[in-house]
Amino acid sequence: MNKELMKAITVTPWEKVEIARHKERPTAKYYIENIFKDFIEFHGDRLFGDDKAVIGGIASIEGINVTVVAITKGSNTAENIERNFGMPNPEGYRKALRLMKQAEKFNRPVICFIDTPGAFCGVGAEERGQGSAIANNLVELSRLKVPVISIVIGEGGSGGALALTVGDRILMLENAIYSILSPEGFASILWKDSKRAKEAAEVMKITAQDLKKFGIIDKIVREPKGGSHKNPVKQTLMIKEEISNSLKEVRFTEIDKLLNERYDKFRKIGI
């Protein structure tokens, strides 16, 4: 039995949910600051405003110029409120798409970090076109003419996560989760009882190990024992190495081949 399966046995899906949501788990902002050099953040969707749940800009890694886009939570209560607990509004997704199209113009690979319970479902978000913003990202990412590498570092909730996860390489930290909705939401809809969330986590197949088995993600990135928050520095180095390896795999792929492989990838997994 391989190491990934052994880890899946020793840590239950619900325990992974709790680790993915841990208040001390490193945020996408932390990884951006410690993985990339010369990061310059850009703001606004050029339509409505700037969504602080989404960080984006240009940077470099191992001498390669890239565009970085991330859905991020806060590292404390005040920052969580400022960043809407990692739940983007439509302007966040439009900002992300603006930066990804800019990356295409200047031939920069795109690196996406995902950590969100899901897109914000407030009335204002719906009035400003939340659904169409997410759908537009899916369409445009599927045909973006530069490499796209996405990594789920905590929660990957619903279409709010998928909007940044149509990538040529999809990575996932071993204690991260990626699902159609939260276990609490699943339990409330299916069993009319949110208290059965622990049971829902078992049946939803939301762990990195499950998703790797189904071919939805490409690689599991190991975490320090106990989770990323136990050794953020070590985790940062591990993520940086995997991003660098993924860039080597796709950076010089001829664009038509890259797009065809991306199309085949997502047709195969039914997204």
GULO-358211 format. One line per field, with one value per residue (C-alpha): x, y, z; residue in three letters; residue number from 1; chain. Coordinates in nm, 3 decimals, always signed. Layout:
BEGIN
X: c(X, ...)
Y: c(Y, ...)
Z: c(Z, ...)
code: c(ALA, ...)
pos: c(NUM, ...)
unit: c(A, ...)
***
This chain:
BEGIN
X: c(+0.000, +0.147, +0.209, -0.082, -0.332, -0.178, -0.224, -0.585, -0.649, -0.493, -0.675, -1.053, -1.229, -1.386, -1.049, -0.919, -1.208, -1.106, -0.741, -0.833, -1.033, -0.781, -0.757, -0.375, -0.346, -0.129, -0.326, -0.271, -0.136, +0.131, +0.238, +0.251, +0.475, +0.710, +0.722, +0.741, +0.976, +0.886, +0.510, +0.314, -0.055, -0.316, -0.661, -1.013, -1.223, -1.255, -1.630, -1.746, -1.471, -1.191, -1.267, -1.014, -1.105, -0.908, -0.542, -0.373, -0.068, +0.263, +0.570, +0.852, +0.950, +1.286, +1.344, +1.015, +0.767, +0.417, +0.074, -0.051, -0.421, -0.545, -0.861, -0.748, -0.886, -0.750, -0.496, -0.699, -1.055, -1.012, -0.847, -1.109, -1.380, -1.188, -1.147, -1.504, -1.370, -1.238, -1.577, -1.539, -1.798, -1.837, -1.589, -1.329, -1.378, -1.377, -1.053, -0.904, -1.009, -0.875, -0.535, -0.540, -0.621, -0.336, -0.110, -0.216, -0.130, +0.223, +0.272, +0.302, +0.199, -0.083, -0.055, -0.381, -0.420, -0.762, -0.890, -1.260, -1.577, -1.743, -1.848, -2.035, -2.410, -2.539, -2.811, -2.567, -2.340, -2.632, -2.752, -2.406, -2.393, -2.219, -2.323, -2.227, -1.891, -1.803, -1.931, -1.731, -1.415, -1.474, -1.512, -1.216, -0.983, -1.061, -0.914, -0.652, -0.341, -0.087, -0.016, -0.241, -0.138, -0.391, -0.338, -0.604, -0.441, -0.738, -1.105, -1.209, -1.579, -1.819, -1.810, -1.636, -1.328, -1.376, -1.362, -0.985, -0.922, -0.953, -0.581, -0.327, -0.197, -0.418, -0.235, -0.387, -0.241, -0.296, -0.529, -0.716, -1.073, -1.242, -1.614, -1.945, -2.042, -1.960, -2.036, -2.281, -2.461, -2.465, -2.612, -2.874, -2.990, -2.973, -3.074, -3.224, -2.978, -2.656, -2.540, -2.466, -2.178, -1.921, -2.111, -2.144, -1.769, -1.728, -1.958, -1.877, -1.525, -1.376, -1.021, -0.710, -0.665, -1.018, -0.985, -0.648, -0.797, -1.082, -0.841, -0.981, -0.648, -0.300, -0.087, -0.107, +0.138, +0.247, +0.198, +0.406, +0.276, -0.041, -0.102, +0.047, +0.005, +0.251, +0.541, +0.450, +0.811, +0.853, +0.513, +0.608, +0.922, +0.725, +0.465, +0.732, +0.905, +0.582, +0.490, +0.838, +0.811, +0.469, +0.598, +0.878, +0.619, +0.392, +0.578, +0.722, +0.433, +0.312, -0.006, -0.239, -0.122, -0.168, -0.524, -0.615, -0.478, -0.667, -0.988, -0.942, -0.858, -1.182, -1.400, -1.263, -1.352, -1.688, -1.647)
Y: c(+0.000, +0.340, +0.630, +0.841, +0.565, +0.507, +0.875, +0.860, +0.576, +0.749, +1.082, +1.073, +1.299, +1.505, +1.549, +1.677, +1.924, +2.053, +2.080, +2.258, +2.512, +2.552, +2.917, +2.904, +2.740, +2.954, +3.173, +3.223, +3.568, +3.408, +3.175, +3.455, +3.660, +3.369, +3.182, +3.458, +3.747, +4.106, +4.056, +4.359, +4.349, +4.483, +4.595, +4.619, +4.460, +4.783, +4.753, +4.778, +4.764, +4.573, +4.246, +4.182, +3.813, +3.783, +3.883, +3.907, +4.050, +3.978, +3.816, +3.577, +3.228, +3.071, +3.356, +3.295, +3.584, +3.472, +3.606, +3.498, +3.491, +3.372, +3.343, +3.410, +3.409, +3.630, +3.540, +3.704, +3.819, +4.169, +4.045, +3.771, +4.036, +4.249, +3.952, +3.827, +3.500, +3.402, +3.424, +3.632, +3.859, +3.873, +4.159, +3.926, +3.674, +3.951, +4.087, +3.738, +3.702, +4.048, +3.949, +3.609, +3.773, +4.016, +3.716, +3.574, +3.901, +3.901, +3.522, +3.471, +3.140, +3.172, +3.034, +3.010, +2.947, +2.836, +2.854, +2.935, +2.794, +2.910, +3.222, +3.478, +3.422, +3.760, +3.952, +4.214, +3.947, +3.791, +4.131, +4.201, +3.871, +3.615, +3.317, +3.470, +3.588, +3.234, +3.083, +3.332, +3.238, +2.870, +2.941, +3.175, +2.961, +2.658, +2.837, +3.065, +3.049, +3.023, +2.746, +2.743, +2.578, +2.567, +2.453, +2.398, +2.489, +2.470, +2.465, +2.431, +2.502, +2.469, +2.686, +2.954, +2.733, +2.583, +2.933, +2.930, +2.558, +2.489, +2.429, +2.226, +2.101, +2.084, +2.033, +1.984, +1.984, +1.648, +1.786, +2.022, +1.952, +2.014, +1.962, +2.075, +2.232, +2.209, +1.892, +2.098, +2.211, +1.860, +1.720, +1.996, +1.929, +1.550, +1.466, +1.798, +1.788, +1.990, +1.803, +1.506, +1.697, +1.449, +1.168, +1.377, +1.429, +1.051, +0.999, +1.309, +1.198, +1.540, +1.453, +1.490, +1.113, +1.055, +1.322, +1.193, +0.846, +0.984, +1.177, +1.517, +1.645, +1.570, +1.559, +1.562, +1.794, +1.654, +1.850, +1.854, +1.614, +1.761, +2.004, +2.308, +2.525, +2.308, +2.412, +2.688, +2.738, +2.374, +2.375, +2.683, +2.514, +2.205, +2.407, +2.611, +2.293, +2.147, +2.469, +2.481, +2.117, +2.179, +2.482, +2.271, +2.021, +2.267, +2.591, +2.505, +2.293, +2.409, +2.609, +2.403, +2.087, +2.251, +2.358, +2.019, +1.843, +2.082, +2.019, +1.643, +1.659, +1.826, +1.635, +1.316, +1.412, +1.552, +1.914)
Z: c(+0.000, -0.099, +0.138, +0.009, +0.085, +0.427, +0.510, +0.389, +0.635, +0.935, +0.887, +0.837, +0.583, +0.862, +1.027, +0.693, +0.680, +1.022, +0.921, +0.596, +0.798, +1.078, +1.180, +1.177, +0.836, +0.606, +0.368, -0.003, +0.079, +0.297, +0.017, -0.238, -0.010, +0.056, -0.275, -0.536, -0.589, -0.676, -0.644, -0.761, -0.676, -0.915, -0.809, -0.946, -1.217, -1.423, -1.385, -1.022, -0.763, -0.595, -0.415, -0.140, -0.125, -0.449, -0.471, -0.808, -0.974, -1.143, -0.990, -1.066, -0.955, -1.038, -1.282, -1.466, -1.491, -1.394, -1.309, -0.967, -0.877, -0.538, -0.337, +0.018, +0.368, +0.644, +0.909, +1.189, +1.254, +1.115, +0.797, +0.757, +0.766, +0.517, +0.283, +0.338, +0.481, +0.139, -0.036, -0.355, -0.507, -0.886, -0.913, -0.762, -1.040, -1.299, -1.155, -1.175, -1.537, -1.624, -1.491, -1.663, -1.997, -1.934, -1.871, -2.205, -2.378, -2.234, -2.248, -1.873, -1.708, -1.457, -1.103, -0.905, -0.532, -0.410, -0.053, -0.036, +0.120, -0.203, -0.386, -0.176, -0.210, -0.092, -0.271, -0.399, -0.546, -0.731, -0.853, -0.995, -1.183, -0.964, -1.174, -1.507, -1.368, -1.261, -1.587, -1.791, -1.602, -1.680, -2.051, -2.076, -1.867, -2.082, -2.384, -2.225, -2.440, -2.159, -1.907, -1.601, -1.273, -0.991, -0.634, -0.370, -0.038, +0.200, +0.110, -0.252, -0.240, -0.533, -0.846, -0.644, -0.642, -0.988, -1.140, -1.079, -1.117, -1.489, -1.513, -1.708, -1.373, -1.064, -0.736, -0.393, -0.046, +0.120, +0.389, +0.158, +0.044, -0.292, -0.335, -0.482, -0.147, +0.221, +0.419, +0.625, +0.310, +0.170, +0.491, +0.507, +0.151, +0.149, +0.504, +0.624, +0.912, +0.908, +1.220, +0.995, +0.831, +0.959, +0.789, +0.473, +0.459, +0.449, +0.149, -0.056, -0.159, -0.100, +0.001, -0.210, -0.209, -0.342, -0.609, -0.724, -0.755, -0.970, -1.192, -1.097, -0.965, -1.094, -0.783, -0.405, -0.229, +0.106, +0.425, +0.743, +1.007, +1.156, +0.871, +0.701, +1.009, +1.199, +0.976, +0.728, +0.618, +0.520, +0.349, +0.149, +0.018, -0.079, -0.268, -0.443, -0.559, -0.698, -0.879, -1.033, -1.142, -1.296, -1.484, -1.630, -1.753, -1.933, -1.992, -2.334, -2.460, -2.800, -2.741, -2.962, -2.788, -2.449, -2.528, -2.670, -2.363, -2.135, -2.329, -2.315, -1.944, -1.846, -2.090, -1.938, -1.581, -1.682, -1.577)
code: c(MET, ASN, LYS, GLU, LEU, MET, LYS, ALA, ILE, THR, VAL, THR, PRO, TRP, GLU, LYS, VAL, GLU, ILE, ALA, ARG, HIS, LYS, GLU, ARG, PRO, THR, ALA, LYS, TYR, TYR, ILE, GLU, ASN, ILE, PHE, LYS, ASP, PHE, ILE, GLU, PHE, HIS, GLY, ASP, ARG, LEU, PHE, GLY, ASP, ASP, LYS, ALA, VAL, ILE, GLY, GLY, ILE, ALA, SER, ILE, GLU, GLY, ILE, ASN, VAL, THR, VAL, VAL, ALA, ILE, THR, LYS, GLY, SER, ASN, THR, ALA, GLU, ASN, ILE, GLU, ARG, ASN, PHE, GLY, MET, PRO, ASN, PRO, GLU, GLY, TYR, ARG, LYS, ALA, LEU, ARG, LEU, MET, LYS, GLN, ALA, GLU, LYS, PHE, ASN, ARG, PRO, VAL, ILE, CYS, PHE, ILE, ASP, THR, PRO, GLY, ALA, PHE, CYS, GLY, VAL, GLY, ALA, GLU, GLU, ARG, GLY, GLN, GLY, SER, ALA, ILE, ALA, ASN, ASN, LEU, VAL, GLU, LEU, SER, ARG, LEU, LYS, VAL, PRO, VAL, ILE, SER, ILE, VAL, ILE, GLY, GLU, GLY, GLY, SER, GLY, GLY, ALA, LEU, ALA, LEU, THR, VAL, GLY, ASP, ARG, ILE, LEU, MET, LEU, GLU, ASN, ALA, ILE, TYR, SER, ILE, LEU, SER, PRO, GLU, GLY, PHE, ALA, SER, ILE, LEU, TRP, LYS, ASP, SER, LYS, ARG, ALA, LYS, GLU, ALA, ALA, GLU, VAL, MET, LYS, ILE, THR, ALA, GLN, ASP, LEU, LYS, LYS, PHE, GLY, ILE, ILE, ASP, LYS, ILE, VAL, ARG, GLU, PRO, LYS, GLY, GLY, SER, HIS, LYS, ASN, PRO, VAL, LYS, GLN, THR, LEU, MET, ILE, LYS, GLU, GLU, ILE, SER, ASN, SER, LEU, LYS, GLU, VAL, ARG, PHE, THR, GLU, ILE, ASP, LYS, LEU, LEU, ASN, GLU, ARG, TYR, ASP, LYS, PHE, ARG, LYS, ILE, GLY, ILE)
pos: c(1, 2, 3, 4, 5, 6, 7, 8, 9, 10, 11, 12, 13, 14, 15, 16, 17, 18, 19, 20, 21, 22, 23, 24, 25, 26, 27, 28, 29, 30, 31, 32, 33, 34, 35, 36, 37, 38, 39, 40, 41, 42, 43, 44, 45, 46, 47, 48, 49, 50, 51, 52, 53, 54, 55, 56, 57, 58, 59, 60, 61, 62, 63, 64, 65, 66, 67, 68, 69, 70, 71, 72, 73, 74, 75, 76, 77, 78, 79, 80, 81, 82, 83, 84, 85, 86, 87, 88, 89, 90, 91, 92, 93, 94, 95, 96, 97, 98, 99, 100, 101, 102, 103, 104, 105, 106, 107, 108, 109, 110, 111, 112, 113, 114, 115, 116, 117, 118, 119, 120, 121, 122, 123, 124, 125, 126, 127, 128, 129, 130, 131, 132, 133, 134, 135, 136, 137, 138, 139, 140, 141, 142, 143, 144, 145, 146, 147, 148, 149, 150, 151, 152, 153, 154, 155, 156, 157, 158, 159, 160, 161, 162, 163, 164, 165, 166, 167, 168, 169, 170, 171, 172, 173, 174, 175, 176, 177, 178, 179, 180, 181, 182, 183, 184, 185, 186, 187, 188, 189, 190, 191, 192, 193, 194, 195, 196, 197, 198, 199, 200, 201, 202, 203, 204, 205, 206, 207, 208, 209, 210, 211, 212, 213, 214, 215, 216, 217, 218, 219, 220, 221, 222, 223, 224, 225, 226, 227, 228, 229, 230, 231, 232, 233, 234, 235, 236, 237, 238, 239, 240, 241, 242, 243, 244, 245, 246, 247, 248, 249, 250, 251, 252, 253, 254, 255, 256, 257, 258, 259, 260, 261, 262, 263, 264, 265, 266, 267, 268, 269, 270, 271)
unit: c(A, A, A, A, A, A, A, A, A, A, A, A, A, A, A, A, A, A, A, A, A, A, A, A, A, A, A, A, A, A, A, A, A, A, A, A, A, A, A, A, A, A, A, A, A, A, A, A, A, A, A, A, A, A, A, A, A, A, A, A, A, A, A, A, A, A, A, A, A, A, A, A, A, A, A, A, A, A, A, A, A, A, A, A, A, A, A, A, A, A, A, A, A, A, A, A, A, A, A, A, A, A, A, A, A, A, A, A, A, A, A, A, A, A, A, A, A, A, A, A, A, A, A, A, A, A, A, A, A, A, A, A, A, A, A, A, A, A, A, A, A, A, A, A, A, A, A, A, A, A, A, A, A, A, A, A, A, A, A, A, A, A, A, A, A, A, A, A, A, A, A, A, A, A, A, A, A, A, A, A, A, A, A, A, A, A, A, A, A, A, A, A, A, A, A, A, A, A, A, A, A, A, A, A, A, A, A, A, A, A, A, A, A, A, A, A, A, A, A, A, A, A, A, A, A, A, A, A, A, A, A, A, A, A, A, A, A, A, A, A, A, A, A, A, A, A, A, A, A, A, A, A, A, A, A, A, A, A, A, A, A, A, A, A, A, A, A, A, A, A, A)
***
